[in-house]
Amino acid sequence: MKELTVKEIADILEIPSKTVTSRIRLLGIKEVRKVGKTNIYDPNVVQQIKNPNPVGHPKKAAEPVKPAKSKSKKVKK
């Protein structure tokens, strides 16, 4: 299989190019080479981008978290 651009990867996966670019950045994938301003990637990148590791914000705690005590001092008037 030939080397692919971001647009070609997006077309294969049927997702927006911006999503491909953000997943490439998130996974730390480097281009194979550049042609002008265009980055060229290895075809194996498609599988990595298709199934990215579950990364993101942690789920909310089951129990509500107690607010921290305020450390500020009250000013007397």
Buried (B, 14 or more C-beta within 10 A) or exposed (E): EEBBBBEBBBEBBEBEBEBBBEBBEEEEBEBEEEEEEEBBBBBEBBEBBEEBEEEEEEEEEEEEEEEEEEEEEEEEE
